[in-house]
């Protein structure tokens, strides 16, 4: 049998539950409002980080377009195998393409595929190469990271003519590129991928440079296979 005291206790508990529920609802709403208000700033900061990473290999080259949206997705199964379309970002100044930025895979790494960013100028020379992702053995694979070693800078200024095709190998295989003891497999994979990027640019030069500027984010132009 319910007593007045029990009823009052039940009413207090119900009121407390309602107050807590209301407070939780208000808190969730406030968090959502703050998140929505901060979203543009967060997205802008993320975009700036993406752009800084992408253009880090350009050195002193100046540009006035948006390489993040001035992009084509390219596919060449003979060169890149079944990796799928490869993003190629155009860097322009005054409407003229001053560099191409390719995000290419380096197959055959010791622990899997190595992701590379390769910058090429209109003359087919390398402006720079950076590793953007890898799973190589810590210690042995550190040399491919620009912040740990200057090995990756050895590609700067190279082209398909310098060195000649037969010398686009590591020194252990009779080529011109240094390799690290115990990490020859990693060195080979990166050298081959950089050469493949140059081959791709040479093969598709007309299409890469002829595509219209700023195709629009989210709907980049696609090159034929």
Helices and strands as residue ranges (DSSP letters): H 4-54, E 71-74, H 77-80, E 86-93, E 96-109, E 112-120, E 126-133, G 142-144, G 151-155, G 165-167, G 171-173, H 184-203, H 205-210, E 221-222
